[in-house]
Amino acid sequence: MSETYNLYCDESCHLENDGQVAMVLGAIWCPVDKRVEISERIREIKGKHGLGRSFEIKWTKVSPSKLAFYMDVIDYFFDDDDLHFRGLVVPNKNVLDHNQYAQTHDEWYYKMYFTMLKSILEPQSHYRVYIDIKDTLGSEKVRKLQDVLCNNALDFSRKMIERVQQVHSHESEQLQIADLLIGALSYLHRGLSESRAKMALIERIKARSHYSLTQNTLLRENKMNLLIWNGGQ
């Protein structure tokens, strides 16, 4: 049966010369008709911890004083059957050889975006893709990303990928959860460990997912799906 899903995409350390070794792309997805219910539930969790409904969940805000709140957010993600995550980790950007594949870093980046999303996409379903606004190249990036997704999925009429558009992360609780999970993966794969609160949250994600977060999951894993990308184009 055909269904429409919202995909909320974010990224960490994706630039070629940003001084960071690991890159992470990720997406949260849920049925469109569950979007409002999920957003309201997350706002209730914010209220439970004395935070305003507009408080923005972000990996950079994880701290000892807010650890219980972030633990509840992670638990909610794993407890809600309508929420799913797919992440792609490139552990070491320094080994990339774009010349070997006659491509630029940007071209490789869009290939990785499709690689990240392709195991989510089903031909009989419809998708609305929302990406976090990060830079002034946003409109060009949106156009290019939709072109790449539609062409690679053979969706030339754009019936499957209905739209790709930018949103501000403070406007979307689902995008905020994507930021949290991507941040955790980036922190782990960059070998960081200075924050006890962040390490505790990573351990909670490992415990709830039953994965190490350093190895591939099965391709059809439907809750916490990971691809650790180690080569090829």
C-alpha positions as CSV (number, residue, x, y, z in Angstrom):
1,M,0.0,0.0,0.0
2,S,1.3,3.4,-0.9
3,E,2.3,5.7,2.0
4,T,3.9,9.1,2.3
5,Y,6.9,9.7,4.6
6,N,8.7,12.7,5.8
7,L,12.5,12.4,5.7
8,Y,14.5,14.8,7.9
9,C,18.2,14.9,6.9
10,D,21.2,16.4,8.6
11,E,25.0,16.1,8.3
12,S,28.2,16.6,10.3
13,C,31.7,17.4,9.1
14,H,30.8,17.0,5.4
15,L,33.2,19.7,4.0
16,E,36.4,18.6,2.3
17,N,38.8,20.7,4.3
18,D,37.1,21.3,7.7
19,G,39.9,19.6,9.7
20,Q,37.6,16.8,10.8
21,V,38.4,13.2,10.0
22,A,34.9,11.6,10.1
23,M,31.8,12.6,8.2
24,V,28.3,11.6,9.1
25,L,25.1,11.8,7.1
26,G,21.8,10.8,8.6
27,A,18.0,10.8,8.3
28,I,15.0,10.4,10.6
29,W,11.8,9.3,8.8
30,C,8.2,8.8,9.8
31,P,4.8,8.6,8.2
32,V,3.4,12.1,7.3
33,D,0.3,11.4,9.3
34,K,2.3,10.8,12.5
35,R,4.4,14.0,12.2
36,V,2.2,16.2,14.5
37,E,1.7,13.5,17.1
38,I,5.5,12.8,17.3
39,S,6.3,16.6,17.6
40,E,3.8,17.0,20.4
41,R,5.1,14.0,22.3
42,I,8.6,15.4,22.1
43,R,7.4,18.8,23.3
44,E,5.7,17.0,26.3
45,I,9.1,15.5,27.2
46,K,10.6,19.0,27.1
47,G,7.9,20.2,29.4
48,K,8.5,17.3,31.8
49,H,12.0,18.5,32.2
50,G,11.1,22.2,32.7
51,L,12.1,23.2,29.2
52,G,10.1,25.4,26.9
53,R,8.3,23.9,23.9
54,S,10.6,25.8,21.6
55,F,13.8,24.5,23.3
56,E,16.0,23.1,20.5
57,I,17.4,19.7,21.0
58,K,21.0,19.7,19.8
59,W,24.0,17.4,20.4
60,T,26.1,20.5,21.3
61,K,23.7,21.2,24.2
62,V,24.1,17.8,25.8
63,S,25.4,18.4,29.3
64,P,25.2,16.8,32.8
65,S,22.4,19.1,33.8
66,K,20.3,18.1,30.8
67,L,21.4,14.4,30.6
68,A,18.1,13.0,32.0
69,F,16.2,15.0,29.4
70,Y,18.3,13.7,26.5
71,M,18.1,10.2,27.8
72,D,14.3,10.5,27.7
73,V,14.5,11.8,24.1
74,I,16.6,8.8,23.1
75,D,14.3,6.4,24.8
76,Y,11.3,7.9,23.1
77,F,13.0,7.5,19.7
78,F,13.5,3.8,20.4
79,D,10.0,3.3,21.9
80,D,8.1,4.9,19.0
81,D,7.6,2.4,16.2
82,D,6.9,5.2,13.7
83,L,10.4,6.8,14.1
84,H,13.4,5.4,12.2
85,F,17.0,6.4,11.6
86,R,19.5,5.7,8.9
87,G,23.1,6.9,9.2
88,L,26.1,6.8,6.9
89,V,29.6,7.2,8.5
90,V,32.7,7.9,6.6
91,P,35.4,7.2,9.3
92,N,38.3,8.9,7.5
93,K,37.9,11.5,4.8
94,N,41.7,11.8,4.5
95,V,41.9,8.6,2.5
96,L,39.5,9.8,-0.2
97,D,41.0,9.9,-3.7
98,H,38.5,11.7,-5.9
99,N,40.9,11.8,-8.8
100,Q,40.7,8.0,-9.1
101,Y,37.0,8.3,-9.7
102,A,37.1,11.5,-11.8
103,Q,34.9,13.3,-9.4
104,T,34.9,16.4,-7.2
105,H,34.3,16.3,-3.4
106,D,30.8,17.8,-4.0
107,E,29.9,15.1,-6.6
108,W,31.1,12.4,-4.1
109,Y,29.1,14.1,-1.4
110,Y,25.8,13.8,-3.4
111,K,26.6,10.1,-4.2
112,M,27.0,9.5,-0.5
113,Y,23.7,11.2,0.2
114,F,21.9,8.9,-2.2
115,T,23.8,5.9,-0.7
116,M,22.6,7.0,2.7
117,L,18.9,7.2,1.6
118,K,18.6,4.4,-1.0
119,S,17.9,1.7,1.5
120,I,15.0,3.8,2.9
121,L,13.3,4.5,-0.4
122,E,10.6,2.1,-1.6
123,P,9.2,2.5,-5.2
124,Q,5.6,2.3,-4.1
125,S,5.9,5.0,-1.4
126,H,6.2,8.8,-1.6
127,Y,8.8,10.9,0.2
128,R,9.1,14.6,1.3
129,V,12.7,15.4,2.1
130,Y,13.6,18.2,4.5
131,I,17.2,19.3,5.1
132,D,18.6,21.6,7.7
133,I,19.5,25.1,6.5
134,K,23.2,25.5,7.1
135,D,24.7,27.8,4.4
136,T,24.0,30.2,1.6
137,L,24.3,27.5,-1.1
138,G,21.0,26.0,0.2
139,S,18.8,26.5,-2.8
140,E,21.4,25.1,-5.2
141,K,22.0,22.2,-2.9
142,V,18.3,21.4,-2.7
143,R,18.0,21.4,-6.5
144,K,21.1,19.2,-6.9
145,L,20.0,16.8,-4.2
146,Q,16.6,16.3,-5.7
147,D,18.1,15.7,-9.1
148,V,20.5,13.1,-7.8
149,L,17.9,11.3,-5.7
150,C,15.3,11.2,-8.5
151,N,17.7,10.2,-11.2
152,N,19.3,7.5,-9.2
153,A,15.9,6.2,-8.1
154,L,14.7,6.3,-11.7
155,D,12.0,8.7,-10.5
156,F,12.1,10.9,-13.5
157,S,8.5,12.1,-13.0
158,R,9.3,13.0,-9.4
159,K,6.3,11.1,-8.1
160,M,8.3,9.2,-5.5
161,I,10.6,12.0,-4.3
162,E,7.8,14.6,-4.1
163,R,9.9,17.4,-2.8
164,V,13.3,18.4,-1.3
165,Q,13.3,21.6,0.7
166,Q,15.1,23.4,3.5
167,V,13.8,23.9,7.0
168,H,15.2,25.5,10.2
169,S,16.0,22.8,12.7
170,H,14.3,24.8,15.5
171,E,11.0,24.3,13.6
172,S,11.2,20.5,13.5
173,E,11.5,18.1,16.4
174,Q,12.2,15.3,14.1
175,L,15.2,17.1,12.6
176,Q,16.4,17.8,16.1
177,I,16.5,14.1,16.9
178,A,18.4,13.6,13.7
179,D,21.0,16.2,14.9
180,L,21.2,14.3,18.2
181,L,21.9,10.9,16.7
182,I,24.3,12.2,14.0
183,G,26.1,14.1,16.7
184,A,26.5,11.0,18.8
185,L,27.9,9.0,15.8
186,S,30.3,11.9,14.9
187,Y,31.5,12.2,18.5
188,L,32.2,8.4,18.7
189,H,33.9,8.1,15.3
190,R,36.1,11.1,15.9
191,G,37.4,9.4,19.0
192,L,36.2,12.0,21.4
193,S,35.4,11.2,25.0
194,E,35.9,14.4,27.0
195,S,32.2,14.8,27.9
196,R,30.8,12.2,30.4
197,A,27.3,13.2,29.6
198,K,27.8,12.7,25.9
199,M,29.5,9.4,26.4
200,A,26.6,8.3,28.7
201,L,24.2,9.2,25.9
202,I,26.2,7.2,23.4
203,E,26.1,4.2,25.8
204,R,22.3,4.5,26.0
205,I,22.0,4.5,22.2
206,K,24.2,1.4,22.1
207,A,22.2,-0.3,24.8
208,R,18.8,0.5,23.2
209,S,19.9,-0.3,19.6
210,H,22.0,-3.4,20.6
211,Y,24.7,-2.2,18.2
212,S,28.2,-1.0,18.7
213,L,27.7,1.9,16.4
214,T,31.1,1.2,14.8
215,Q,29.9,-1.6,12.4
216,N,27.3,-2.0,9.7
217,T,23.9,-3.1,10.7
218,L,21.9,-5.4,8.4
219,L,20.6,-3.6,5.4
220,R,17.0,-4.1,6.4
221,E,17.4,-2.9,10.0
222,N,14.4,-0.7,10.5
223,K,15.1,1.3,13.7
224,M,18.8,2.2,13.9
225,N,20.3,1.5,10.5
226,L,24.0,2.2,10.0
227,L,26.4,2.0,7.1
228,I,30.1,2.5,7.9
229,W,31.5,3.4,4.5
230,N,35.1,2.4,3.9
231,G,35.9,2.9,0.2
232,G,34.8,2.8,-3.4
233,Q,33.4,5.8,-5.1
